[in-house]
Amino acid sequence: MNTTTTNDTTLREKIDQRPMRARQWVIIGVAVLLMMTEGYDVQAMAFTSSAVLEDLGLNGSQLGMLLSAGLIGMAIGTAGVGPFADRYGRRPVLLASIAVNALGLFLTATADSTSEILIWRLVTGLGIGGIMTSGIVLVSEYANAKYRPLALSVYSAGFPIGATFGGLAAVPVIQNFGWQGVFYLGGSITLAVLVGVAVFIPESLDHLATRYRNGSEKAHGQATEIAHRLKIEGPIVLGSAESKTRSRSGYGALFSRENVRGTLLLWGMYFLVMSSFYFASSWTPRLLVEIGLTAEQGIWGGLVIMAGGLVGNILYGFCAARWDPRRVMVVFASLSATMMVAFATTTSTLFLALGIGLLLGVFINGCMAALYTIAPMSYTSDLRSTGVGMAMGIGRCGSILAPILVGGLLDIGWAPIAMYIMFAVVLLIVAGIAPALPRRQGVKENLSSSEGPGVSTPEKSFSYAAD
């Protein structure tokens, strides 16, 4: 990558052009730790589902509501927090969201009724939604152009890593401390990560650029301090990452002529992929028990799907760096559908089913990584948190409806295998839609004549390979 800069090169552009420094990897590393806690926190209800069901005497529909409560909170959080992050900054919103998440986990552990668990899982989800909206944007901004797709894939890999840890910890924790212990452990880990985020994660450079453009001299001082920590030398030019002519923000801007097609396609992809992912990750432990396995074997079934994500997220990142991410998505969605059916039809042979479940985890987590990689590249900085948050919020609607739908279908006598086949069809629809995604959703190239050779704008670095 050409690293030539001029005195007019912005701080954001310098980060895009220069090699990654240790401080940037630390920022990404802390963000990955944060995503790991979210994987644990989201899956905590799934891994404790059988214990909670037996303790409170729930039916399938009631359990489905508890599994969806956190996802409802996440939908509200991702869609509602974005405008606050765009206005007040990603960092303060991120810290507040982590605190809310931890509070919800601790209060879930103290609940002794279905309604209390539902309320506190909703609160937990609100925090998680805010974390995901701000975290993905910060990782995107502090990785350089060369490593951005890989950094985003590693970031999204934190979710299955945390969920895998949660599955491994759930069995001994439940045996020794009851299902409540899983939530106490999650709250404690989340508080510890909150300290790391407060120390190491800086404010968004694009947010500071927008504030500076609007007359805030304090924003320039903050950016200068960040540049010093990142060991960036030379004059600190804090311009907007996009031109002033593109400063329209808010929900209405998502449906402007330049954004509407990408917005709708992105929403559709999020809805379908996340409904399939959360069906597999939330209901697999319980559905395997319905098929005839033990509760512990059910947890292992859910665990291998999450464990597959350790490979799937990174594999997608490497593939997307070499080929058109839309075509990579077609392959991953098609293989996910195939593995979904194979997993459901091989449960009579446990080790074979677990092996196929691992492959299902690889490809369906890769589909999730595709969404996390594409979404921040879809909008300009003053719309990015709002756009990403709304897409994630729409996706959460799918993740909410899937567990509720499955609980209802289970109560009326649907066989587990039929549900896996249904979501395999959903994933095939994803494979059909993926090629229609625009190369750079909602973002038009607007390269000014003042940009000399070697000045790589954020939008250039976000471009996908040509068809």
C-alpha positions in Angstrom: 0.0 0.0 0.0 1.3 3.4 -0.9 1.8 5.4 2.3 2.5 8.8 0.7 0.8 11.6 2.6 0.5 15.4 2.3 -0.2 18.1 4.8 -3.9 17.9 3.8 -4.1 14.2 4.5 -6.6 13.7 7.4 -5.8 11.6 10.5 -8.4 9.1 9.3 -6.7 8.8 6.0 -3.3 8.4 7.7 -4.6 5.4 9.7 -5.9 3.9 6.4 -2.5 4.2 4.7 0.0 3.4 7.4 0.9 -0.1 8.8 -0.9 -1.3 11.8 0.8 -0.3 15.1 0.6 -2.1 18.5 -1.8 0.4 19.9 -4.3 -0.3 17.1 -4.1 -4.0 17.7 -4.7 -3.4 21.4 -7.8 -1.5 20.6 -9.0 -4.3 18.3 -8.0 -6.9 20.9 -10.1 -5.2 23.7 -13.0 -5.0 21.3 -12.7 -8.7 20.6 -12.7 -9.4 24.4 -15.9 -7.3 24.6 -17.5 -9.2 21.7 -16.6 -12.4 23.6 -18.5 -11.3 26.6 -21.5 -10.6 24.3 -21.3 -14.1 22.9 -21.4 -15.5 26.5 -24.2 -13.1 27.6 -26.4 -13.7 24.6 -26.1 -17.5 24.8 -26.4 -17.7 28.6 -30.2 -18.2 28.3 -29.8 -20.9 25.7 -27.3 -22.9 27.8 -29.5 -22.6 30.9 -32.7 -23.3 29.1 -33.3 -26.8 30.2 -32.4 -26.0 33.9 -34.7 -22.9 33.8 -37.5 -24.9 32.2 -37.4 -27.6 34.8 -37.0 -25.1 37.7 -39.9 -22.9 36.7 -42.1 -25.5 34.9 -42.2 -23.8 31.6 -43.7 -24.9 28.2 -42.1 -24.4 24.8 -43.8 -21.1 24.1 -42.8 -19.6 27.5 -39.2 -20.7 27.0 -39.3 -19.2 23.5 -40.3 -15.9 25.0 -37.4 -16.0 27.5 -35.0 -16.8 24.7 -36.3 -13.9 22.6 -36.5 -11.4 25.5 -32.8 -10.6 25.3 -33.0 -10.4 21.5 -35.9 -8.0 21.7 -33.7 -5.8 23.9 -30.9 -6.1 21.4 -33.2 -5.0 18.6 -34.3 -1.9 20.5 -30.7 -1.2 21.6 -29.2 -1.5 18.1 -31.8 0.6 16.4 -32.3 3.2 19.2 -28.7 3.7 20.4 -27.3 4.6 16.9 -28.5 8.2 16.8 -27.2 8.9 20.3 -23.8 7.4 19.3 -23.7 9.6 16.2 -24.6 12.7 18.2 -22.8 12.2 21.5 -19.9 9.9 20.6 -19.4 6.1 20.3 -17.2 5.8 23.4 -19.6 7.2 26.1 -22.5 5.3 24.6 -20.4 2.1 24.5 -19.4 2.5 28.2 -23.0 3.1 29.2 -24.2 0.1 27.2 -21.7 -2.2 28.9 -22.8 -1.0 32.4 -26.5 -1.7 31.5 -25.5 -5.1 30.2 -23.8 -6.1 33.4 -26.7 -4.8 35.5 -29.1 -6.9 33.5 -27.1 -10.1 34.0 -26.8 -9.6 37.8 -30.5 -8.9 38.1 -31.4 -12.0 36.0 -29.5 -14.1 38.5 -31.7 -12.8 41.3 -35.0 -13.4 39.4 -37.4 -16.1 40.7 -40.2 -15.8 38.2 -40.7 -16.0 34.5 -41.7 -12.3 34.3 -38.7 -11.1 36.2 -36.3 -13.1 34.0 -38.1 -11.7 30.9 -37.7 -8.1 32.1 -34.0 -8.4 33.1 -33.1 -10.3 29.9 -34.7 -7.4 28.0 -32.5 -5.0 29.9 -29.4 -7.1 29.2 -30.3 -7.1 25.5 -30.6 -3.3 25.5 -27.0 -3.1 26.7 -25.8 -5.7 24.2 -27.4 -3.9 21.3 -25.7 -0.6 22.2 -22.3 -2.4 22.5 -22.6 -4.1 19.1 -23.6 -0.9 17.3 -20.7 1.2 18.7 -18.1 -1.6 18.8 -18.2 -2.6 15.2 -17.9 1.1 14.1 -14.8 1.6 16.3 -13.0 -1.5 15.0 -13.7 -0.4 11.4 -12.2 3.1 12.0 -9.1 2.0 13.9 -8.0 -0.7 11.5 -6.1 0.3 8.4 -7.5 -0.2 4.9 -5.4 -3.4 4.4 -6.5 -5.2 7.5 -10.0 -3.8 8.0 -11.9 -6.8 6.6 -9.7 -9.2 8.7 -10.1 -7.0 11.8 -13.8 -7.0 11.4 -13.9 -10.8 10.9 -11.7 -11.3 14.0 -14.0 -9.0 15.9 -17.1 -10.9 14.9 -15.2 -14.2 15.9 -15.3 -12.9 19.5 -19.0 -13.8 19.7 -18.6 -17.6 19.1 -15.5 -17.7 21.2 -17.4 -16.2 24.1 -20.4 -18.5 23.4 -18.1 -21.5 23.3 -16.6 -20.6 26.7 -20.2 -20.2 28.0 -21.1 -23.6 26.8 -18.0 -25.2 28.4 -18.6 -23.3 31.7 -22.4 -23.9 31.8 -22.3 -27.6 32.8 -20.0 -27.3 35.8 -21.4 -23.9 36.9 -25.0 -25.2 36.8 -24.1 -28.4 38.6 -22.4 -26.4 41.4 -24.2 -23.1 41.6 -27.5 -23.6 39.7 -28.5 -21.8 36.5 -28.1 -18.4 38.4 -24.4 -18.9 38.6 -24.1 -18.6 34.8 -25.5 -15.1 35.0 -23.4 -14.0 38.0 -20.3 -15.2 36.1 -21.3 -13.3 33.0 -22.0 -10.1 34.9 -18.6 -10.3 36.6 -16.7 -10.8 33.4 -18.6 -7.9 31.7 -17.6 -5.5 34.5 -14.0 -6.6 34.1 -14.1 -5.9 30.4 -15.7 -2.5 31.1 -12.5 -1.4 32.8 -10.4 -2.5 29.8 -12.7 -0.6 27.4 -12.5 2.6 29.6 -8.7 2.5 29.6 -7.9 1.4 26.0 -10.8 2.3 23.6 -10.7 5.9 22.3 -13.4 8.0 20.7 -14.4 7.5 17.1 -12.2 9.6 14.8 -15.0 10.1 12.3 -17.3 11.3 15.2 -14.5 13.8 16.2 -14.2 14.9 12.6 -17.9 15.6 12.4 -17.8 17.6 15.7 -14.8 19.6 14.5 -16.5 20.4 11.3 -19.4 21.7 13.4 -17.2 24.0 15.3 -15.8 22.0 18.3 -12.1 22.9 19.0 -12.1 20.3 21.8 -12.5 17.6 19.2 -9.2 18.6 17.6 -7.5 18.3 21.0 -8.9 14.9 21.5 -7.8 13.8 18.0 -4.3 15.1 18.7 -4.0 13.1 21.8 -5.2 10.0 20.0 -2.6 10.6 17.2 0.1 10.8 19.9 -1.0 7.5 21.3 -1.0 5.9 17.9 2.5 7.4 17.2 1.2 9.3 14.1 3.6 12.2 13.3 3.0 15.4 11.3 0.2 17.9 11.3 -3.1 16.7 12.6 -5.8 17.4 10.0 -9.2 16.6 11.3 -11.5 16.8 8.4 -14.7 14.9 7.9 -14.1 11.4 6.4 -16.7 12.4 3.8 -17.4 15.7 2.1 -19.7 18.3 3.7 -22.3 17.8 1.0 -23.0 14.4 2.5 -23.7 15.5 6.0 -27.4 14.6 6.0 -28.0 12.2 8.8 -30.9 10.6 10.6 -33.3 7.8 9.8 -34.7 9.6 6.7 -31.2 9.6 5.1 -31.3 5.8 5.0 -34.0 6.1 2.3 -32.4 8.8 0.2 -31.9 8.0 -3.4 -28.3 7.0 -3.0 -29.0 4.8 0.1 -32.4 3.2 -0.3 -31.5 0.1 -2.4 -28.5 -0.8 -0.2 -30.5 -0.2 3.0 -33.4 -2.5 2.0 -31.1 -5.2 0.8 -29.0 -5.0 3.9 -32.1 -5.2 6.1 -33.3 -8.3 4.2 -29.9 -10.0 4.6 -29.7 -9.2 8.3 -33.3 -10.5 8.9 -32.9 -13.8 7.2 -29.3 -14.6 8.3 -29.9 -13.7 11.9 -33.2 -15.6 12.2 -31.4 -18.7 10.9 -28.4 -18.1 13.2 -30.4 -17.6 16.3 -32.6 -20.5 15.6 -29.6 -22.8 15.4 -27.7 -21.3 18.4 -30.7 -20.7 20.7 -32.9 -23.8 20.2 -30.4 -26.5 19.3 -29.7 -27.5 23.0 -33.4 -27.9 23.7 -34.4 -29.5 20.4 -31.7 -32.2 20.8 -33.3 -33.0 24.1 -36.7 -33.2 22.3 -35.1 -35.7 19.9 -34.0 -37.9 22.8 -30.5 -36.8 23.8 -29.6 -35.7 27.4 -29.5 -32.1 28.5 -25.7 -32.3 28.7 -25.6 -33.7 25.1 -27.9 -30.9 24.0 -25.5 -28.3 25.4 -22.7 -30.0 23.5 -24.8 -29.7 20.3 -25.1 -26.0 20.8 -21.5 -25.7 21.8 -20.1 -27.2 18.6 -22.1 -24.8 16.5 -20.6 -21.9 18.4 -17.1 -23.5 18.3 -17.4 -23.7 14.5 -17.6 -19.9 14.5 -14.0 -19.7 15.6 -13.0 -20.9 12.2 -16.0 -19.6 10.2 -15.4 -15.9 11.0 -11.7 -16.0 10.2 -12.3 -18.1 7.1 -14.8 -15.6 5.8 -12.4 -12.8 6.4 -9.7 -14.4 4.3 -12.1 -15.4 1.5 -13.6 -11.9 1.4 -10.2 -10.3 1.1 -9.5 -12.4 -2.1 -12.9 -12.7 -3.8 -16.1 -10.7 -4.0 -17.7 -10.8 -0.6 -21.2 -11.2 -2.1 -20.1 -14.4 -3.9 -18.4 -15.7 -0.7 -21.7 -15.1 1.0 -23.5 -17.3 -1.6 -21.1 -20.1 -0.9 -21.4 -19.8 2.9 -25.2 -19.6 2.9 -25.5 -22.6 0.5 -23.2 -24.7 2.6 -25.0 -23.6 5.8 -28.3 -24.8 4.4 -26.8 -28.2 3.5 -25.2 -28.6 6.9 -28.5 -27.6 8.6 -30.4 -30.5 7.0 -27.5 -33.0 7.5 -27.2 -32.0 11.2 -30.9 -32.7 11.9 -30.9 -36.1 10.1 -27.8 -37.6 11.8 -28.6 -37.1 15.5 -29.0 -40.9 16.0 -25.2 -41.0 15.6 -24.0 -38.5 18.1 -20.4 -38.0 17.0 -21.4 -37.7 13.4 -24.0 -35.1 14.3 -21.5 -33.1 16.4 -19.0 -33.1 13.5 -21.6 -31.9 11.1 -22.8 -29.3 13.7 -19.2 -28.0 13.8 -19.3 -27.5 10.0 -22.7 -25.8 10.3 -21.2 -23.5 12.9 -18.3 -22.7 10.5 -20.5 -21.6 7.6 -23.5 -20.0 9.5 -21.1 -17.9 11.6 -19.3 -17.0 8.4 -22.6 -15.6 7.1 -22.8 -13.5 10.3 -19.3 -12.3 9.7 -20.3 -11.2 6.2 -23.0 -8.9 7.7 -20.6 -7.4 10.2 -18.1 -6.8 7.5 -20.4 -5.3 4.9 -22.6 -3.1 7.1 -20.0 -0.4 8.2 -18.9 0.0 4.6 -22.4 0.9 3.6 -22.8 4.5 5.0 -20.8 7.7 5.4 -19.5 8.5 8.9 -22.3 10.8 10.0 -24.8 8.1 9.2 -22.8 5.0 10.0 -24.0 4.2 13.6 -27.6 4.9 12.6 -27.4 2.8 9.5 -25.5 -0.1 11.1 -27.8 0.1 14.1 -31.0 0.0 12.1 -29.7 -2.9 10.0 -28.8 -4.8 13.2 -32.2 -3.9 14.7 -34.0 -5.3 11.7 -31.9 -8.4 12.0 -32.8 -8.7 15.6 -36.5 -8.8 14.6 -35.6 -12.0 12.7 -33.7 -13.3 15.7 -36.6 -12.5 18.0 -39.3 -14.1 15.8 -37.3 -17.3 15.2 -37.2 -18.6 18.8 -40.9 -17.6 19.4 -41.9 -19.3 16.2 -40.0 -22.5 17.0 -41.5 -22.6 20.5 -45.0 -22.3 19.1 -44.3 -25.0 16.4 -42.9 -27.3 19.0 -46.1 -26.9 21.1 -48.3 -27.9 18.2 -46.3 -31.0 17.4 -43.7 -30.0 14.7 -40.8 -32.4 14.6 -37.3 -30.8 15.2 -36.1 -32.0 11.8 -38.9 -30.1 10.0 -37.7 -26.9 11.7 -34.1 -27.4 10.6 -35.3 -27.9 7.0 -37.4 -24.8 7.2 -34.4 -22.6 8.1 -32.3 -24.4 5.5 -34.7 -23.0 2.9 -34.3 -19.6 4.5 -30.6 -19.8 4.0 -31.0 -20.8 0.3 -33.1 -17.6 -0.1 -30.1 -15.7 1.3 -27.8 -17.3 -1.2 -30.2 -16.1 -4.0 -30.3 -12.6 -2.7 -26.6 -12.1 -2.0 -25.6 -11.4 -5.6 -28.1 -8.5 -5.8 -26.2 -6.6 -3.0 -24.7 -3.5 -4.5 -20.9 -3.3 -4.6 -20.9 -0.5 -2.0 -24.3 -0.1 -0.5 -25.4 3.4 -0.1 -22.0 5.1 -0.7 -21.1 6.9 -3.8 -17.5 7.5 -4.7 -16.9 11.2 -4.7 -13.2 11.6 -5.0 -12.1 15.3 -5.2 -9.4 16.4 -7.6 -7.3 17.6 -4.7 -6.6 14.0 -3.7 -3.2 13.1 -5.2 -1.9 9.7 -5.9 -1.4 7.5 -3.0 -4.1 9.1 -0.9 -6.4 6.3 -0.1 -9.8 7.5 1.1 -11.9 5.4 3.4 -14.4 4.9 0.6 -11.7 3.6 -1.7 -10.6 1.2 0.9 -14.1 0.0 1.4 -14.6 -0.9 -2.3 -15.3 -4.5 -3.2 -13.6 -6.2 -6.0 -15.1 -5.6 -9.4 -17.5 -8.1 -10.8 
